[in-house]
């Protein structure tokens, strides 16, 4: 598309090194024109390197939850031995069509180490096999399960944060709203940690300026994701669980950490959400990490901003009730 900014000139040196490493791992890893199967294959292959190393956990377990599409796994990361830990439900990104609990393994372990909480990573069913809003229901169901079965799992079921990156940030916010509006209770959600999410804008300044083949965030990529996620795009884009910026973001809203990448077409979604939270008197922190692309928290092996973002969100989480 014409008039895009040249992000190669705007990226910081560490981000440029990350892009160079990505191309070494898988050339054109985020090119959706190769079709869904190959796109998934490339995504998983490229993520292996970024998940190596990192913090060790005291214990890691997997449980199975039954949902509307059948059973799915939730991986529990316990950073320390304790009788009871608070819990962060982590929902991975990937445009609703990519990724799994392995592609976000290191990020979850870093988050568990920084918060000291149990991190519950959700392997929800992907689209197009699962369509909107089924994975919202699944993620909300996990929160309810953790709430009801906390004692069995060694966690505090009345202290659940929702966290996620990109599509996972979308699912975190929408799951909180779903619990409130469809299930009638989100009182056990104590915090949201939202990393470079999409929250309802379909056009913006950042959407016009950024997004290219380097990060798989071109307009045609966005339409590819949405075409697989939504059955009725014209109407579902207006849903209060898709266009969440038009939903009630004042009633029963927990504190929100809202992070954005400076060179991301979704940057303005975070800015708009933060402005609404400010106007509504909801506790929040909004940060923009300059010089980095979408999906940057994957790169804790090489990128300071990735570690800083997770650490800052953990600091916000620790002060969630202050």
N, C-alpha and C positions, 0 to 999 in steps of 0.2 A: 504494500500500500504506500502511496506517496505521502511525503511529509512526516514520516517517522524520524525520530531522532537517532543519531548514530550512537548506540549504546556502547560500542567498542571503545569510543573515545571517552565515555562517561564512567565506565566501570573502574573501580579501584584496582590496584595491582593484584591483590589477592583474588578478586573475582575473575580477573583475566586469567590467572593461573588455574583457577577451577575450570573455566571454560576450556582451556587447553587440555586439561586432564580429562574432561568429559569427552572431547573429540578423540583422544587417545583410547579411551575405553570403548566407546561406541560412536562411530561417525553418524552424525545427524540423528542422534538418539531420540529426539522429540518430534520427528517428522511424522505427522499423522497421515500423510498422503500414502503411506505404505500399507494402510489398512489396520484394522483393530488387532488382529493376531500378532502381526509383526511389531506394532507399536507397543503392545504389552510385553513382548519378548525383549525388545530393546530397553524398555524402562527397567525391567527386573535385572537385566544384565548390567546396565550402567550403574545401578544402585549398590551392587555387591561391594565394590571398593569403598564406598562411603560409609558402610556399616561395619567395617572391620575395626577392631580395637575398641577403645573407649572404656567407660566404667564397668566394673564387675558388680553383679548383683548378689545379695545374700541368698536369694532364692528366686527362681522363675518357674511359673506354673502356667498351664493352660486349662481353661474350662470351656464347656460347650453350652451355648444358650440356644433355645429353640425360638425361632422367629417366624414371621409370616412367609418367608421363602424357605423355611426349613432350618436345620441347625447351622450355627456358625461359631467360630472360635473367638475367645478373648484371652489374650496373653497377659498375665499378671507379673509385673516386675516389683520385687520387694528389695529396696536398696539396703535395708538393715533388718536385723532380727528385732522384732517388737511384738508385744501382745496385740496391739491395735495401731493401725496407721490410717491417716486420712488417705483419700484416693483421688487420683486424677484419671479420668477416662479420656484416653487419647484416641482421636479419630483421624486416620491418615488421609492425605490428599491424593491427587491423581486424576482430577477431573471427573470423578465418579466412575471411571471406566478402567483405571490403572491402579496398581499398587496392592500391597497387602501388609500384614504385620511384620514381615521380614524386611520390606523395603524401607521401613521407618524404625528399625530396631535400635540403632545407635541413638537416634534422637530421643527415643523413649527412655533409654538407659541414662542419657545425660539429664533428661528432665527428672527422672526418679532421683538421681544423685543430688541435683540442685535443690529439689523441694524436700527430699527426705520422705516423700509420700510413695505409696504403692501406685504404680502407673498401670492402668488396665487398657491395653491396646486392642481395638475392635477390628476384627476381620470381616466387616460387613459385606454383603453380597454386592457385586459390582453391576453396573449397567453395561450393555443393554439387557442382560439377563434379569436384572432388578431395576424397575423403573421408579421414578419419583412418584410418591414420597416414601416408597418402601424402606429405603435405607435410613431415612429419618426415623421411621418407626422402629427400626432395628436398634439404632443408636440410643433412642429414648428408652427402649426396652432394656438395654444393658444398664443404663442408669437406674432404672427401677429395680432390676435384679440385684445390683450392688447395694442399693438401699435396703432391700428386703433380706438379703443373705449376707450382709456385712459381717455379722458375728462368726459365721462359718468360714469366712475368708480372711479373717484377721484384719479387717478394715472397719472404719467408722462409716457406716452407711448413711449417716446424717450429715456427712461432710464430703461431698462429691464435687470436684471441679470438672468442667468439660474443656478439653484443649484439642486443637487440631490445626493443620496447615492447609492452606488453599481450599480445596473442596472439603477437607476435614474441618476447617474453620467455619465454612458454610454449614456443615452438618452439626457442629457444636452449637452454634447460635440457634439454628432451626430446631434442634432437639430440645433445647431449653424452652423455646416457645411452644413446641408440640406438647411437652410435659405440662406446661402451664395451661394451655388452651384446650387440648384434646383429652389429656389424662386428668386434668384438674388439680395437679400438685407438682410444683417444681421447688418446693421449700427446702429440699435437701441439696439443691445445687448452690454451692457456696461461691463459685467464681467461674469466669470464662477466660480462657487464654487463647486468643484468636490470632494466628499467624498468617498474614497476607491472604485474607479470605475474600471471596465474592459474596456480597450481601444483598444484591438486587439491582445494581446499576447495569444497564445494557448499553450505555454510552457515557463517555466522560472525557475530560482533557487527557488523563493518563491513558485511557483506552485508545485514544487517537495517536498519542506520541510514542507509545512503547509497544512491545510485543513483536517478536521476530522468530526466525528459524532457530536461533540459538537456545531459546527457552521454551519453544513450543507454545507460545502465547499469541500467535497471530489471530486475526479475526476468523480466518478459516479453521484454525484449530479450535477456537471457542465454539464455532458452529458445529464442528465435528463432535465435540463433547456433548453439547446440548442436544444435538439430534439423536444421540444414543441414550441420553438421560431422560428426556421428556417425550411423552406420547402426543401431547397437544401443546406445542410451544406457544402458540398465540395466547391461550388461556392460562397455562401453567406458569408462564413468566409473571403473571399478575397475582399468583397465589401468595398469601401472607407468609408462607413458608419458603418461598423463593424470593420474592421482593420483600425481604424482611425490613428494609428501610422504610416501608410504608406500614409496617405492623406497629402494634403498641410496644414501644421500647422503654416504657416507664414503669409499668405495673410488674411487680415481682421480678425485677431485673437484678441479678447479682453483680458484684464488681467485675469489670471487664478490662483485661489487658489486650490492647489492639496494636499489633505490629504490622508494618508495611515495608516492602522493599522499594527503594527510591526509583528503580528503573522498571517498575512493574505496571502493566496496564490495569491491574486491580488496585493500584495505590489509592485511587480516589474513593473506592468503596470503603476503605478503612477511615479515610478522612471524613466522609459523610457520616459514617456510624459514630465516630468520635464526637462530631459536632452535635448529633442528636442526643447522645448520652450527656454531653455537657449541658445542653438546653433542658434535659429532663432531670438533671440533678443526680444522675447515676454515677457512682464512683468508677473512675476509669483512668487508664494511662495509655496514651497514644504515642507511639514512637515510629519514626521513619528512619530506616537504615540506608544511608546514602551509598551510592556506588555499587549496589548489588542488585541481582536479578531475582525474579520470582523463584520460589522453592529453595531459598538460600539456607534454611536451617538444616538441610541435608549435609552441609559441607563443614561440619565441625572439625574434620581432620585438617582443613586448610584455611578456613575462613573465620577470622576473629568475630565478625558480625554474627555468625551463626551461634557461637558460644555466648556472646553478649546478649543476644535476643532471648535465648532460653534462660540464661541467668537472671535477666531483668524480669522476665515473666515469673520466675520462681520467687524473686523478691516481692513482686506485687502480690502473688498468691499468699506469701507468708503474712502480708499485711492486710489480707482480705477482710478481716473483721475489725481492723483498727479504726 
